[in-house]
C-alpha cells in the first residue's frame, strides 16, 4: 500500500503520520517510546492538533507558494536516517 498526498495543513500532516505509523505496525505508545515522548503528543499530531509552530509553518508555505507532498509506503527504508532517500528533495 502506498499513500500519497499534498499536505496543506495540520490535519493532512496528521493523517499521513498516522498512516506511516500504522504501516510500520506501531501503536501510538510504541512510537512515543521510540521517540522518548508520550502517547498524548503522538495523538495530538495525528489528530491534526494545530500548534503555533505548525500554524506558522503552513502560513509561511501558503504565503510563499511552497507545497509539501508526503508519501507512505510499506517497504522498509533501507537507507535509514540521513540516508540517500532522505537527502533527495
PDB file of N, CA, C and O in Angstrom:
ATOM      1  N   UNK A   1       0.831  -1.172   0.000  1.00  0.00           N
ATOM      2  CA  UNK A   1       0.000   0.000   0.000  1.00  0.00           C
ATOM      3  C   UNK A   1       0.881   1.241   0.000  1.00  0.00           C
ATOM      4  O   UNK A   1       1.823   1.343   0.785  1.00  0.00           O
ATOM      5  N   UNK A   2       0.575   2.167  -0.867  1.00  0.00           N
ATOM      6  CA  UNK A   2       1.261   3.450  -0.878  1.00  0.00           C
ATOM      7  C   UNK A   2       0.228   4.546  -0.715  1.00  0.00           C
ATOM      8  O   UNK A   2      -0.805   4.541  -1.384  1.00  0.00           O
ATOM      9  N   UNK A   3       0.504   5.477   0.166  1.00  0.00           N
ATOM     10  CA  UNK A   3      -0.368   6.634   0.354  1.00  0.00           C
ATOM     11  C   UNK A   3       0.425   7.868  -0.027  1.00  0.00           C
ATOM     12  O   UNK A   3       1.561   8.045   0.412  1.00  0.00           O
ATOM     13  N   UNK A   4      -0.167   8.712  -0.836  1.00  0.00           N
ATOM     14  CA  UNK A   4       0.483   9.942  -1.268  1.00  0.00           C
ATOM     15  C   UNK A   4      -0.488  11.088  -1.151  1.00  0.00           C
ATOM     16  O   UNK A   4      -1.702  10.908  -1.249  1.00  0.00           O
ATOM     17  N   UNK A   5       0.051  12.257  -0.942  1.00  0.00           N
ATOM     18  CA  UNK A   5      -0.827  13.402  -0.954  1.00  0.00           C
ATOM     19  C   UNK A   5      -0.120  14.692  -0.652  1.00  0.00           C
ATOM     20  O   UNK A   5       0.962  14.719  -0.067  1.00  0.00           O
ATOM     21  N   UNK A   6      -0.765  15.771  -1.070  1.00  0.00           N
ATOM     22  CA  UNK A   6      -0.285  17.092  -0.725  1.00  0.00           C
ATOM     23  C   UNK A   6      -0.775  17.393   0.684  1.00  0.00           C
ATOM     24  O   UNK A   6      -1.936  17.152   1.014  1.00  0.00           O
ATOM     25  N   UNK A   7       0.099  17.910   1.490  1.00  0.00           N
ATOM     26  CA  UNK A   7      -0.235  18.247   2.865  1.00  0.00           C
ATOM     27  C   UNK A   7      -0.413  19.756   2.932  1.00  0.00           C
ATOM     28  O   UNK A   7       0.533  20.518   2.730  1.00  0.00           O
ATOM     29  N   UNK A   8      -1.647  20.177   3.222  1.00  0.00           N
ATOM     30  CA  UNK A   8      -1.961  21.604   3.229  1.00  0.00           C
ATOM     31  C   UNK A   8      -2.158  22.174   4.624  1.00  0.00           C
ATOM     32  O   UNK A   8      -2.291  23.387   4.785  1.00  0.00           O
ATOM     33  N   UNK A   9      -2.177  21.319   5.623  1.00  0.00           N
ATOM     34  CA  UNK A   9      -2.398  21.794   6.982  1.00  0.00           C
ATOM     35  C   UNK A   9      -2.141  20.703   7.999  1.00  0.00           C
ATOM     36  O   UNK A   9      -1.798  19.578   7.636  1.00  0.00           O
ATOM     37  N   UNK A  10      -2.306  21.029   9.275  1.00  0.00           N
ATOM     38  CA  UNK A  10      -2.039  20.065  10.343  1.00  0.00           C
ATOM     39  C   UNK A  10      -2.860  18.785  10.232  1.00  0.00           C
ATOM     40  O   UNK A  10      -2.373  17.711  10.586  1.00  0.00           O
ATOM     41  N   UNK A  11      -4.099  18.880   9.747  1.00  0.00           N
ATOM     42  CA  UNK A  11      -4.931  17.678   9.644  1.00  0.00           C
ATOM     43  C   UNK A  11      -4.354  16.691   8.630  1.00  0.00           C
ATOM     44  O   UNK A  11      -4.282  15.490   8.892  1.00  0.00           O
ATOM     45  N   UNK A  12      -3.949  17.201   7.483  1.00  0.00           N
ATOM     46  CA  UNK A  12      -3.354  16.343   6.460  1.00  0.00           C
ATOM     47  C   UNK A  12      -2.032  15.749   6.922  1.00  0.00           C
ATOM     48  O   UNK A  12      -1.739  14.584   6.656  1.00  0.00           O
ATOM     49  N   UNK A  13      -1.239  16.552   7.612  1.00  0.00           N
ATOM     50  CA  UNK A  13       0.014  16.062   8.159  1.00  0.00           C
ATOM     51  C   UNK A  13      -0.258  14.929   9.147  1.00  0.00           C
ATOM     52  O   UNK A  13       0.413  13.897   9.123  1.00  0.00           O
ATOM     53  N   UNK A  14      -1.241  15.133  10.007  1.00  0.00           N
ATOM     54  CA  UNK A  14      -1.598  14.112  10.985  1.00  0.00           C
ATOM     55  C   UNK A  14      -2.028  12.813  10.341  1.00  0.00           C
ATOM     56  O   UNK A  14      -1.636  11.733  10.785  1.00  0.00           O
ATOM     57  N   UNK A  15      -2.842  12.912   9.282  1.00  0.00           N
ATOM     58  CA  UNK A  15      -3.296  11.695   8.589  1.00  0.00           C
ATOM     59  C   UNK A  15      -2.121  10.929   7.984  1.00  0.00           C
ATOM     60  O   UNK A  15      -2.074   9.701   8.057  1.00  0.00           O
ATOM     61  N   UNK A  16      -1.178  11.650   7.391  1.00  0.00           N
ATOM     62  CA  UNK A  16      -0.026  10.973   6.786  1.00  0.00           C
ATOM     63  C   UNK A  16       0.870  10.349   7.857  1.00  0.00           C
ATOM     64  O   UNK A  16       1.367   9.237   7.683  1.00  0.00           O
ATOM     65  N   UNK A  17       1.073  11.060   8.955  1.00  0.00           N
ATOM     66  CA  UNK A  17       1.881  10.498  10.040  1.00  0.00           C
ATOM     67  C   UNK A  17       1.219   9.256  10.621  1.00  0.00           C
ATOM     68  O   UNK A  17       1.895   8.279  10.944  1.00  0.00           O
ATOM     69  N   UNK A  18      -0.096   9.296  10.754  1.00  0.00           N
ATOM     70  CA  UNK A  18      -0.819   8.129  11.259  1.00  0.00           C
ATOM     71  C   UNK A  18      -0.672   6.951  10.305  1.00  0.00           C
ATOM     72  O   UNK A  18      -0.431   5.825  10.743  1.00  0.00           O
ATOM     73  N   UNK A  19      -0.814   7.197   9.015  1.00  0.00           N
ATOM     74  CA  UNK A  19      -0.667   6.118   8.040  1.00  0.00           C
ATOM     75  C   UNK A  19       0.729   5.500   8.107  1.00  0.00           C
ATOM     76  O   UNK A  19       0.882   4.280   8.047  1.00  0.00           O
ATOM     77  N   UNK A  20       1.743   6.354   8.231  1.00  0.00           N
ATOM     78  CA  UNK A  20       3.107   5.842   8.355  1.00  0.00           C
ATOM     79  C   UNK A  20       3.278   4.970   9.581  1.00  0.00           C
ATOM     80  O   UNK A  20       3.919   3.920   9.524  1.00  0.00           O
ATOM     81  N   UNK A  21       2.706   5.406  10.684  1.00  0.00           N
ATOM     82  CA  UNK A  21       2.795   4.618  11.915  1.00  0.00           C
ATOM     83  C   UNK A  21       2.091   3.279  11.758  1.00  0.00           C
ATOM     84  O   UNK A  21       2.623   2.239  12.147  1.00  0.00           O
ATOM     85  N   UNK A  22       0.886   3.312  11.181  1.00  0.00           N
ATOM     86  CA  UNK A  22       0.123   2.076  11.008  1.00  0.00           C
ATOM     87  C   UNK A  22       0.823   1.104  10.075  1.00  0.00           C
ATOM     88  O   UNK A  22       0.867  -0.097  10.342  1.00  0.00           O
ATOM     89  N   UNK A  23       1.367   1.615   8.988  1.00  0.00           N
ATOM     90  CA  UNK A  23       2.090   0.760   8.041  1.00  0.00           C
ATOM     91  C   UNK A  23       3.323   0.148   8.718  1.00  0.00           C
ATOM     92  O   UNK A  23       3.715  -0.979   8.414  1.00  0.00           O
ATOM     93  N   UNK A  24       3.920   0.899   9.629  1.00  0.00           N
ATOM     94  CA  UNK A  24       5.091   0.397  10.357  1.00  0.00           C
ATOM     95  C   UNK A  24       4.728  -0.595  11.450  1.00  0.00           C
ATOM     96  O   UNK A  24       5.610  -1.200  12.059  1.00  0.00           O
ATOM     97  N   UNK A  25       3.425  -0.766  11.704  1.00  0.00           N
ATOM     98  CA  UNK A  25       2.983  -1.720  12.709  1.00  0.00           C
ATOM     99  C   UNK A  25       3.175  -1.234  14.132  1.00  0.00           C
ATOM    100  O   UNK A  25       3.290  -2.041  15.055  1.00  0.00           O
ATOM    101  N   UNK A  26       3.212   0.076  14.319  1.00  0.00           N
ATOM    102  CA  UNK A  26       3.431   0.631  15.646  1.00  0.00           C
ATOM    103  C   UNK A  26       2.140   1.183  16.230  1.00  0.00           C
ATOM    104  O   UNK A  26       1.292   1.712  15.511  1.00  0.00           O
ATOM    105  N   UNK A  27       2.005   1.055  17.530  1.00  0.00           N
ATOM    106  CA  UNK A  27       0.926   1.751  18.216  1.00  0.00           C
ATOM    107  C   UNK A  27       1.431   3.157  18.528  1.00  0.00           C
ATOM    108  O   UNK A  27       2.620   3.448  18.394  1.00  0.00           O
ATOM    109  N   UNK A  28       0.519   4.015  18.943  1.00  0.00           N
ATOM    110  CA  UNK A  28       0.948   5.349  19.352  1.00  0.00           C
ATOM    111  C   UNK A  28       1.925   5.253  20.522  1.00  0.00           C
ATOM    112  O   UNK A  28       2.906   5.994  20.580  1.00  0.00           O
ATOM    113  N   UNK A  29       1.658   4.359  21.434  1.00  0.00           N
ATOM    114  CA  UNK A  29       2.544   4.184  22.589  1.00  0.00           C
ATOM    115  C   UNK A  29       3.928   3.684  22.159  1.00  0.00           C
ATOM    116  O   UNK A  29       4.945   4.165  22.658  1.00  0.00           O
ATOM    117  N   UNK A  30       3.965   2.714  21.228  1.00  0.00           N
ATOM    118  CA  UNK A  30       5.251   2.215  20.725  1.00  0.00           C
ATOM    119  C   UNK A  30       6.078   3.356  20.130  1.00  0.00           C
ATOM    120  O   UNK A  30       7.264   3.504  20.427  1.00  0.00           O
ATOM    121  N   UNK A  31       5.428   4.157  19.286  1.00  0.00           N
ATOM    122  CA  UNK A  31       6.129   5.254  18.630  1.00  0.00           C
ATOM    123  C   UNK A  31       6.601   6.290  19.642  1.00  0.00           C
ATOM    124  O   UNK A  31       7.714   6.807  19.543  1.00  0.00           O
ATOM    125  N   UNK A  32       5.754   6.584  20.607  1.00  0.00           N
ATOM    126  CA  UNK A  32       6.136   7.544  21.647  1.00  0.00           C
ATOM    127  C   UNK A  32       7.366   7.069  22.411  1.00  0.00           C
ATOM    128  O   UNK A  32       8.263   7.861  22.700  1.00  0.00           O
ATOM    129  N   UNK A  33       7.412   5.795  22.734  1.00  0.00           N
ATOM    130  CA  UNK A  33       8.571   5.253  23.447  1.00  0.00           C
ATOM    131  C   UNK A  33       9.830   5.360  22.602  1.00  0.00           C
ATOM    132  O   UNK A  33      10.895   5.704  23.115  1.00  0.00           O
ATOM    133  N   UNK A  34       9.717   5.067  21.307  1.00  0.00           N
ATOM    134  CA  UNK A  34      10.879   5.172  20.412  1.00  0.00           C
ATOM    135  C   UNK A  34      11.388   6.606  20.307  1.00  0.00           C
ATOM    136  O   UNK A  34      12.584   6.834  20.122  1.00  0.00           O
ATOM    137  N   UNK A  35      10.475   7.572  20.426  1.00  0.00           N
ATOM    138  CA  UNK A  35      10.832   8.979  20.279  1.00  0.00           C
ATOM    139  C   UNK A  35      11.045   9.684  21.613  1.00  0.00           C
ATOM    140  O   UNK A  35      11.264  10.895  21.655  1.00  0.00           O
ATOM    141  N   UNK A  36      10.981   8.925  22.697  1.00  0.00           N
ATOM    142  CA  UNK A  36      11.153   9.457  24.039  1.00  0.00           C
ATOM    143  C   UNK A  36      10.181  10.610  24.313  1.00  0.00           C
ATOM    144  O   UNK A  36      10.567  11.678  24.787  1.00  0.00           O
ATOM    145  N   UNK A  37       8.920  10.357  24.001  1.00  0.00           N
ATOM    146  CA  UNK A  37       7.854  11.314  24.276  1.00  0.00           C
ATOM    147  C   UNK A  37       6.665  10.540  24.824  1.00  0.00           C
ATOM    148  O   UNK A  37       6.795   9.357  25.140  1.00  0.00           O
ATOM    149  N   UNK A  38       5.526  11.175  24.942  1.00  0.00           N
ATOM    150  CA  UNK A  38       4.376  10.436  25.448  1.00  0.00           C
ATOM    151  C   UNK A  38       3.326  10.219  24.354  1.00  0.00           C
ATOM    152  O   UNK A  38       3.346  10.869  23.309  1.00  0.00           O
ATOM    153  N   UNK A  39       2.432   9.308  24.620  1.00  0.00           N
ATOM    154  CA  UNK A  39       1.407   8.916  23.657  1.00  0.00           C
ATOM    155  C   UNK A  39       0.491  10.091  23.325  1.00  0.00           C
ATOM    156  O   UNK A  39       0.004  10.193  22.198  1.00  0.00           O
ATOM    157  N   UNK A  40       0.252  10.969  24.279  1.00  0.00           N
ATOM    158  CA  UNK A  40      -0.617  12.128  24.063  1.00  0.00           C
ATOM    159  C   UNK A  40      -0.046  13.045  22.980  1.00  0.00           C
ATOM    160  O   UNK A  40      -0.805  13.616  22.197  1.00  0.00           O
ATOM    161  N   UNK A  41       1.253  13.191  22.926  1.00  0.00           N
ATOM    162  CA  UNK A  41       1.902  14.016  21.903  1.00  0.00           C
ATOM    163  C   UNK A  41       1.665  13.416  20.514  1.00  0.00           C
ATOM    164  O   UNK A  41       1.322  14.138  19.577  1.00  0.00           O
ATOM    165  N   UNK A  42       1.845  12.112  20.381  1.00  0.00           N
ATOM    166  CA  UNK A  42       1.618  11.422  19.107  1.00  0.00           C
ATOM    167  C   UNK A  42       0.153  11.569  18.709  1.00  0.00           C
ATOM    168  O   UNK A  42      -0.149  11.865  17.553  1.00  0.00           O
ATOM    169  N   UNK A  43      -0.755  11.366  19.655  1.00  0.00           N
ATOM    170  CA  UNK A  43      -2.183  11.517  19.383  1.00  0.00           C
ATOM    171  C   UNK A  43      -2.481  12.925  18.871  1.00  0.00           C
ATOM    172  O   UNK A  43      -3.226  13.084  17.904  1.00  0.00           O
ATOM    173  N   UNK A  44      -1.912  13.942  19.505  1.00  0.00           N
ATOM    174  CA  UNK A  44      -2.144  15.321  19.096  1.00  0.00           C
ATOM    175  C   UNK A  44      -1.701  15.586  17.671  1.00  0.00           C
ATOM    176  O   UNK A  44      -2.419  16.225  16.902  1.00  0.00           O
ATOM    177  N   UNK A  45      -0.523  15.098  17.316  1.00  0.00           N
ATOM    178  CA  UNK A  45      -0.040  15.277  15.939  1.00  0.00           C
ATOM    179  C   UNK A  45      -0.948  14.571  14.948  1.00  0.00           C
ATOM    180  O   UNK A  45      -1.342  15.149  13.935  1.00  0.00           O
ATOM    181  N   UNK A  46      -1.279  13.322  15.241  1.00  0.00           N
ATOM    182  CA  UNK A  46      -2.099  12.535  14.313  1.00  0.00           C
ATOM    183  C   UNK A  46      -3.519  13.075  14.187  1.00  0.00           C
ATOM    184  O   UNK A  46      -4.154  12.905  13.146  1.00  0.00           O
ATOM    185  N   UNK A  47      -4.018  13.715  15.218  1.00  0.00           N
ATOM    186  CA  UNK A  47      -5.376  14.239  15.148  1.00  0.00           C
ATOM    187  C   UNK A  47      -5.430  15.629  14.527  1.00  0.00           C
ATOM    188  O   UNK A  47      -6.502  16.225  14.417  1.00  0.00           O
ATOM    189  N   UNK A  48      -4.269  16.144  14.119  1.00  0.00           N
ATOM    190  CA  UNK A  48      -4.237  17.440  13.446  1.00  0.00           C
ATOM    191  C   UNK A  48      -4.293  18.621  14.389  1.00  0.00           C
ATOM    192  O   UNK A  48      -4.671  19.723  13.991  1.00  0.00           O
ATOM    193  N   UNK A  49      -3.920  18.396  15.634  1.00  0.00           N
ATOM    194  CA  UNK A  49      -3.910  19.487  16.601  1.00  0.00           C
ATOM    195  C   UNK A  49      -2.989  20.594  16.095  1.00  0.00           C
ATOM    196  O   UNK A  49      -1.810  20.368  15.826  1.00  0.00           O
ATOM    197  N   UNK A  50      -3.547  21.776  15.973  1.00  0.00           N
ATOM    198  CA  UNK A  50      -2.785  22.894  15.446  1.00  0.00           C
ATOM    199  C   UNK A  50      -1.977  23.542  16.561  1.00  0.00           C
ATOM    200  O   UNK A  50      -2.533  24.003  17.558  1.00  0.00           O
ATOM    201  N   UNK A  51      -0.675  23.574  16.385  1.00  0.00           N
ATOM    202  CA  UNK A  51       0.212  24.232  17.335  1.00  0.00           C
ATOM    203  C   UNK A  51       0.718  25.519  16.697  1.00  0.00           C
ATOM    204  O   UNK A  51       0.581  25.719  15.490  1.00  0.00           O
ATOM    205  N   UNK A  52       1.288  26.366  17.491  1.00  0.00           N
ATOM    206  CA  UNK A  52       1.840  27.623  16.979  1.00  0.00           C
ATOM    207  C   UNK A  52       2.875  27.340  15.890  1.00  0.00           C
ATOM    208  O   UNK A  52       2.883  27.995  14.848  1.00  0.00           O
ATOM    209  N   UNK A  53       3.741  26.367  16.137  1.00  0.00           N
ATOM    210  CA  UNK A  53       4.797  26.050  15.168  1.00  0.00           C
ATOM    211  C   UNK A  53       4.185  25.582  13.851  1.00  0.00           C
ATOM    212  O   UNK A  53       4.565  26.069  12.787  1.00  0.00           O
ATOM    213  N   UNK A  54       3.245  24.644  13.912  1.00  0.00           N
ATOM    214  CA  UNK A  54       2.622  24.165  12.674  1.00  0.00           C
ATOM    215  C   UNK A  54       1.846  25.277  11.981  1.00  0.00           C
ATOM    216  O   UNK A  54       1.884  25.393  10.756  1.00  0.00           O
ATOM    217  N   UNK A  55       1.149  26.086  12.753  1.00  0.00           N
ATOM    218  CA  UNK A  55       0.394  27.196  12.178  1.00  0.00           C
ATOM    219  C   UNK A  55       1.327  28.119  11.393  1.00  0.00           C
ATOM    220  O   UNK A  55       1.000  28.541  10.284  1.00  0.00           O
ATOM    221  N   UNK A  56       2.465  28.424  11.961  1.00  0.00           N
ATOM    222  CA  UNK A  56       3.431  29.309  11.287  1.00  0.00           C
ATOM    223  C   UNK A  56       4.040  28.650  10.061  1.00  0.00           C
ATOM    224  O   UNK A  56       4.207  29.297   9.026  1.00  0.00           O
ATOM    225  N   UNK A  57       4.365  27.393  10.165  1.00  0.00           N
ATOM    226  CA  UNK A  57       4.949  26.693   9.014  1.00  0.00           C
ATOM    227  C   UNK A  57       3.975  26.700   7.844  1.00  0.00           C
ATOM    228  O   UNK A  57       4.356  27.035   6.723  1.00  0.00           O
ATOM    229  N   UNK A  58       2.726  26.334   8.093  1.00  0.00           N
ATOM    230  CA  UNK A  58       1.757  26.286   6.995  1.00  0.00           C
ATOM    231  C   UNK A  58       1.393  27.683   6.499  1.00  0.00           C
ATOM    232  O   UNK A  58       1.074  27.838   5.320  1.00  0.00           O
ATOM    233  N   UNK A  59       1.428  28.703   7.356  1.00  0.00           N
ATOM    234  CA  UNK A  59       1.199  30.085   6.910  1.00  0.00           C
ATOM    235  C   UNK A  59       2.330  30.531   5.990  1.00  0.00           C
ATOM    236  O   UNK A  59       2.081  31.157   4.959  1.00  0.00           O
ATOM    237  N   UNK A  60       3.568  30.214   6.352  1.00  0.00           N
ATOM    238  CA  UNK A  60       4.714  30.555   5.505  1.00  0.00           C
ATOM    239  C   UNK A  60       4.599  29.844   4.160  1.00  0.00           C
ATOM    240  O   UNK A  60       4.848  30.440   3.113  1.00  0.00           O
ATOM    241  N   UNK A  61       4.223  28.577   4.194  1.00  0.00           N
ATOM    242  CA  UNK A  61       4.072  27.823   2.945  1.00  0.00           C
ATOM    243  C   UNK A  61       3.011  28.470   2.051  1.00  0.00           C
ATOM    244  O   UNK A  61       3.227  28.621   0.849  1.00  0.00           O
ATOM    245  N   UNK A  62       1.873  28.851   2.627  1.00  0.00           N
ATOM    246  CA  UNK A  62       0.816  29.485   1.828  1.00  0.00           C
ATOM    247  C   UNK A  62       1.296  30.796   1.216  1.00  0.00           C
ATOM    248  O   UNK A  62       1.052  31.059   0.039  1.00  0.00           O
ATOM    249  N   UNK A  63       1.975  31.614   2.006  1.00  0.00           N
ATOM    250  CA  UNK A  63       2.420  32.930   1.538  1.00  0.00           C
ATOM    251  C   UNK A  63       3.518  32.848   0.493  1.00  0.00           C
ATOM    252  O   UNK A  63       3.649  33.744  -0.341  1.00  0.00           O
ATOM    253  N   UNK A  64       4.304  31.789   0.530  1.00  0.00           N
ATOM    254  CA  UNK A  64       5.443  31.681  -0.389  1.00  0.00           C
ATOM    255  C   UNK A  64       5.209  30.704  -1.533  1.00  0.00           C
ATOM    256  O   UNK A  64       6.073  30.537  -2.395  1.00  0.00           O
ATOM    257  N   UNK A  65       4.057  30.063  -1.547  1.00  0.00           N
ATOM    258  CA  UNK A  65       3.753  29.128  -2.625  1.00  0.00           C
ATOM    259  C   UNK A  65       4.454  27.783  -2.508  1.00  0.00           C
ATOM    260  O   UNK A  65       4.539  27.035  -3.482  1.00  0.00           O
ATOM    261  N   UNK A  66       4.954  27.480  -1.325  1.00  0.00           N
ATOM    262  CA  UNK A  66       5.621  26.196  -1.100  1.00  0.00           C
ATOM    263  C   UNK A  66       4.561  25.129  -0.870  1.00  0.00           C
ATOM    264  O   UNK A  66       3.585  25.348  -0.152  1.00  0.00           O
ATOM    265  N   UNK A  67       4.764  23.982  -1.486  1.00  0.00           N
ATOM    266  CA  UNK A  67       3.853  22.852  -1.294  1.00  0.00           C
ATOM    267  C   UNK A  67       4.609  21.687  -0.680  1.00  0.00           C
ATOM    268  O   UNK A  67       5.784  21.465  -0.970  1.00  0.00           O
ATOM    269  N   UNK A  68       3.918  20.952   0.168  1.00  0.00           N
ATOM    270  CA  UNK A  68       4.510  19.778   0.817  1.00  0.00           C
ATOM    271  C   UNK A  68       3.766  18.540   0.339  1.00  0.00           C
ATOM    272  O   UNK A  68       2.537  18.476   0.387  1.00  0.00           O
ATOM    273  N   UNK A  69       4.524  17.570  -0.117  1.00  0.00           N
ATOM    274  CA  UNK A  69       3.954  16.291  -0.518  1.00  0.00           C
ATOM    275  C   UNK A  69       4.599  15.213   0.329  1.00  0.00           C
ATOM    276  O   UNK A  69       5.804  15.238   0.580  1.00  0.00           O
ATOM    277  N   UNK A  70       3.788  14.271   0.764  1.00  0.00           N
ATOM    278  CA  UNK A  70       4.298  13.163   1.565  1.00  0.00           C
ATOM    279  C   UNK A  70       3.871  11.858   0.939  1.00  0.00           C
ATOM    280  O   UNK A  70       2.847  11.772   0.261  1.00  0.00           O
ATOM    281  N   UNK A  71       4.677  10.845   1.180  1.00  0.00           N
ATOM    282  CA  UNK A  71       4.375   9.513   0.668  1.00  0.00           C
ATOM    283  C   UNK A  71       4.700   8.505   1.753  1.00  0.00           C
ATOM    284  O   UNK A  71       5.743   8.580   2.401  1.00  0.00           O
ATOM    285  N   UNK A  72       3.798   7.572   1.937  1.00  0.00           N
ATOM    286  CA  UNK A  72       4.000   6.469   2.872  1.00  0.00           C
ATOM    287  C   UNK A  72       3.868   5.200   2.064  1.00  0.00           C
ATOM    288  O   UNK A  72       2.881   5.004   1.356  1.00  0.00           O
ATOM    289  N   UNK A  73       4.859   4.340   2.169  1.00  0.00           N
ATOM    290  CA  UNK A  73       4.709   3.043   1.522  1.00  0.00           C
ATOM    291  C   UNK A  73       5.103   1.949   2.496  1.00  0.00           C
ATOM    292  O   UNK A  73       5.646   2.219   3.567  1.00  0.00           O
ATOM    293  N   UNK A  74       4.829   0.730   2.117  1.00  0.00           N
ATOM    294  CA  UNK A  74       5.023  -0.370   3.057  1.00  0.00           C
ATOM    295  C   UNK A  74       6.380  -1.029   2.986  1.00  0.00           C
ATOM    296  O   UNK A  74       6.607  -2.044   3.645  1.00  0.00           O
ATOM    297  N   UNK A  75       7.272  -0.483   2.214  1.00  0.00           N
ATOM    298  CA  UNK A  75       8.617  -1.069   2.185  1.00  0.00           C
ATOM    299  C   UNK A  75       9.486  -0.371   3.221  1.00  0.00           C
ATOM    300  O   UNK A  75       9.303   0.814   3.500  1.00  0.00           O
ATOM    301  N   UNK A  76      10.417  -1.100   3.779  1.00  0.00           N
ATOM    302  CA  UNK A  76      11.315  -0.531   4.784  1.00  0.00           C
ATOM    303  C   UNK A  76      12.291   0.420   4.103  1.00  0.00           C
ATOM    304  O   UNK A  76      12.774   0.139   3.007  1.00  0.00           O
ATOM    305  N   UNK A  77      12.579   1.539   4.748  1.00  0.00           N
ATOM    306  CA  UNK A  77      13.570   2.479   4.242  1.00  0.00           C
ATOM    307  C   UNK A  77      14.942   1.870   4.489  1.00  0.00           C
ATOM    308  O   UNK A  77      15.423   1.834   5.622  1.00  0.00           O
ATOM    309  N   UNK A  78      15.560   1.397   3.431  1.00  0.00           N
ATOM    310  CA  UNK A  78      16.828   0.684   3.548  1.00  0.00           C
ATOM    311  C   UNK A  78      17.989   1.596   3.894  1.00  0.00           C
ATOM    312  O   UNK A  78      18.993   1.147   4.447  1.00  0.00           O
ATOM    313  N   UNK A  79      17.856   2.883   3.568  1.00  0.00           N
ATOM    314  CA  UNK A  79      18.977   3.782   3.795  1.00  0.00           C
ATOM    315  C   UNK A  79      19.010   4.339   5.212  1.00  0.00           C
ATOM    316  O   UNK A  79      20.057   4.803   5.663  1.00  0.00           O
ATOM    317  N   UNK A  80      17.881   4.302   5.927  1.00  0.00           N
ATOM    318  CA  UNK A  80      17.840   4.772   7.305  1.00  0.00           C
ATOM    319  C   UNK A  80      17.970   6.275   7.420  1.00  0.00           C
ATOM    320  O   UNK A  80      18.007   6.981   6.411  1.00  0.00           O
ATOM    321  N   UNK A  81      18.039   6.770   8.654  1.00  0.00           N
ATOM    322  CA  UNK A  81      18.125   8.209   8.889  1.00  0.00           C
ATOM    323  C   UNK A  81      19.348   8.817   8.229  1.00  0.00           C
ATOM    324  O   UNK A  81      20.461   8.301   8.336  1.00  0.00           O
ATOM    325  N   UNK A  82      19.114   9.926   7.544  1.00  0.00           N
ATOM    326  CA  UNK A  82      20.217  10.622   6.884  1.00  0.00           C
ATOM    327  C   UNK A  82      20.687   9.942   5.623  1.00  0.00           C
ATOM    328  O   UNK A  82      21.688  10.345   5.030  1.00  0.00           O
ATOM    329  N   UNK A  83      19.973   8.914   5.208  1.00  0.00           N
ATOM    330  CA  UNK A  83      20.391   8.158   4.040  1.00  0.00           C
ATOM    331  C   UNK A  83      20.035   8.841   2.733  1.00  0.00           C
ATOM    332  O   UNK A  83      19.518   9.958   2.710  1.00  0.00           O
ATOM    333  N   UNK A  84      20.321   8.150   1.659  1.00  0.00           N
ATOM    334  CA  UNK A  84      20.155   8.693   0.321  1.00  0.00           C
ATOM    335  C   UNK A  84      18.744   9.172   0.051  1.00  0.00           C
ATOM    336  O   UNK A  84      18.562  10.257  -0.500  1.00  0.00           O
ATOM    337  N   UNK A  85      17.728   8.383   0.430  1.00  0.00           N
ATOM    338  CA  UNK A  85      16.351   8.761   0.142  1.00  0.00           C
ATOM    339  C   UNK A  85      15.963  10.049   0.858  1.00  0.00           C
ATOM    340  O   UNK A  85      15.238  10.871   0.296  1.00  0.00           O
ATOM    341  N   UNK A  86      16.433  10.238   2.088  1.00  0.00           N
ATOM    342  CA  UNK A  86      16.072  11.439   2.831  1.00  0.00           C
ATOM    343  C   UNK A  86      16.802  12.652   2.310  1.00  0.00           C
ATOM    344  O   UNK A  86      16.345  13.774   2.528  1.00  0.00           O
ATOM    345  N   UNK A  87      17.912  12.473   1.633  1.00  0.00           N
ATOM    346  CA  UNK A  87      18.697  13.599   1.143  1.00  0.00           C
ATOM    347  C   UNK A  87      18.084  14.195  -0.127  1.00  0.00           C
ATOM    348  O   UNK A  87      18.386  15.331  -0.490  1.00  0.00           O
ATOM    349  N   UNK A  88      17.223  13.426  -0.799  1.00  0.00           N
ATOM    350  CA  UNK A  88      16.582  13.952  -2.006  1.00  0.00           C
ATOM    351  C   UNK A  88      15.609  15.049  -1.654  1.00  0.00           C
ATOM    352  O   UNK A  88      15.082  15.095  -0.543  1.00  0.00           O
ATOM    353  N   UNK A  89      15.373  15.927  -2.601  1.00  0.00           N
ATOM    354  CA  UNK A  89      14.300  16.868  -2.369  1.00  0.00           C
ATOM    355  C   UNK A  89      14.771  18.232  -2.439  1.00  0.00           C
ATOM    356  O   UNK A  89      13.988  19.165  -2.265  1.00  0.00           O
TER     357      UNK A  89
END
